[in-house]
Amino acid sequence: MIPTITAFASSPDGGQGQARDMRVRWALEEVGQPYDVRLVSFDEMKQPAHRALQPFGQIPTYEDGVFTLFESGAIVFHIAEQHQGLLPNDPAARARAITWMFAALATVEPPIVDREAAEYTEGDKPWYDEHLATVDARIRNRLDDLSRRLGDADWLDGEFSAGDLVLVGVLRRLEGSELLAEHPNLTAYVARGKARPAFQRAYSAQYAVFTDSQMA
Ligand SMILES: N[C@@H](CCC(=O)N[C@@H](CSCc1ccc([N+](=O)[O-])cc1)C(=O)NCC(=O)O)C(=O)O
């Protein structure tokens, strides 16, 4: 059965592909798995029917008639386990690739999400500037360490893996900021990920949702 994922009916980012259905689309394209998309409105996401799939009232979700999953990282991991192409078969290399998935989500992404939350919701607070400087320092700390570890390698640990896919998706949230531009090797790493044909197909598919919503 072709899996069905959920995505924003009208993405708040104007089709930039920053919502987390993008990393699921990318993973499905990397392994060559066709998929359907159920578009949900902000209101529908908060209704019981969707919360039965995603208790926090968010997207993405994944359903394939056997598995019903939420949490984009877990969905990417499931796709990587069910297909070849995103995780090495060698047990040690596989474990390292999975480690990088967790590092992307648990170590690198949190301060980046904090920054976005501050920008979206705290701009009017008297302590905003000081808070943003603190969050930026945390992001710089992570990017400095990551840049040092990546060096001039193409990917984090040999072949491209789900760890790279998730991390590129996390770093894309910093596209256009000096935080990423300060590290030419990380900027190139993100560009390398975006240049992959599977990313391009995933991006085009999510962008089509945006253009369709503009014409509706
Ligand atoms: N940890 C969960 C987080 C899921 C999540 O944050 N979903 C967001 C969309 S991706 C996050 C996101 C939202 C918007 C932009 N943007 O650029 O506009 C980028 C990313 C959502 O449904 N938000 C609606 C809500 O919480 O009510 C996962 O990885 O699946």
The ligand as an SDF file (V2000), in Angstrom:
LIG
                    3D

 30 30  0  0  0  0  0  0  0  0999 V2000
    8.8930   17.1210   16.3310 N   0  0  0  0  0  0  0  0  0  0  0  0
    7.8090   17.1470   15.3740 C   0  0  0  0  0  0  0  0  0  0  0  0
    7.4470   18.5890   15.1060 C   0  0  0  0  0  0  0  0  0  0  0  0
    6.3690   18.7230   14.0790 C   0  0  0  0  0  0  0  0  0  0  0  0
    6.0880   20.1780   13.8000 C   0  0  0  0  0  0  0  0  0  0  0  0
    6.7290   21.0880   14.3380 O   0  0  0  0  0  0  0  0  0  0  0  0
    5.1090   20.4090   12.9100 N   0  0  0  0  0  0  0  0  0  0  0  0
    4.7650   21.7750   12.5490 C   0  0  0  0  0  0  0  0  0  0  0  0
    5.1060   22.0310   11.0800 C   0  0  0  0  0  0  0  0  0  0  0  0
    6.8170   21.8210   10.8010 S   0  0  0  0  0  0  0  0  0  0  0  0
    7.4380   23.2310   11.6950 C   0  0  0  0  0  0  0  0  0  0  0  0
    7.4190   24.4640   10.8380 C   0  0  0  0  0  0  0  0  0  0  0  0
    6.3060   25.2710   10.7720 C   0  0  0  0  0  0  0  0  0  0  0  0
    6.3020   26.3940    9.9480 C   0  0  0  0  0  0  0  0  0  0  0  0
    7.4540   26.6750    9.2270 C   0  0  0  0  0  0  0  0  0  0  0  0
    7.4920   27.8280    8.3670 N   0  0  0  0  0  0  0  0  0  0  0  0
    8.5690   28.1120    7.8210 O   0  0  0  0  0  0  0  0  0  0  0  0
    6.4440   28.4770    8.2040 O   0  0  0  0  0  0  0  0  0  0  0  0
    8.5680   25.8650    9.3180 C   0  0  0  0  0  0  0  0  0  0  0  0
    8.5460   24.7410   10.1060 C   0  0  0  0  0  0  0  0  0  0  0  0
    3.2780   21.9630   12.7510 C   0  0  0  0  0  0  0  0  0  0  0  0
    2.4820   21.0840   12.4450 O   0  0  0  0  0  0  0  0  0  0  0  0
    2.9450   23.1620   13.2480 N   0  0  0  0  0  0  0  0  0  0  0  0
    1.5390   23.4870   13.4360 C   0  0  0  0  0  0  0  0  0  0  0  0
    1.2420   23.5840   14.9150 C   0  0  0  0  0  0  0  0  0  0  0  0
    2.1470   23.2930   15.7300 O   0  0  0  0  0  0  0  0  0  0  0  0
    0.1100   24.0090   15.2430 O   0  0  0  0  0  0  0  0  0  0  0  0
    8.2540   16.4300   14.0840 C   0  0  0  0  0  0  0  0  0  0  0  0
    9.4510   16.5060   13.7810 O   0  0  0  0  0  0  0  0  0  0  0  0
    7.4070   15.8060   13.4120 O   0  0  0  0  0  0  0  0  0  0  0  0
  1  2  1  0
  2  3  1  0
  2 28  1  0
  3  4  1  0
  4  5  1  0
  5  6  2  0
  5  7  1  0
  7  8  1  0
  8  9  1  0
  8 21  1  0
  9 10  1  0
 10 11  1  0
 11 12  1  0
 12 13  1  0
 12 20  2  0
 13 14  2  0
 14 15  1  0
 15 16  1  0
 15 19  2  0
 16 17  2  0
 16 18  1  0
 19 20  1  0
 21 22  2  0
 21 23  1  0
 23 24  1  0
 24 25  1  0
 25 26  2  0
 25 27  1  0
 28 29  2  0
 28 30  1  0
M  CHG  2  16   1  18  -1
M  END
$$$$
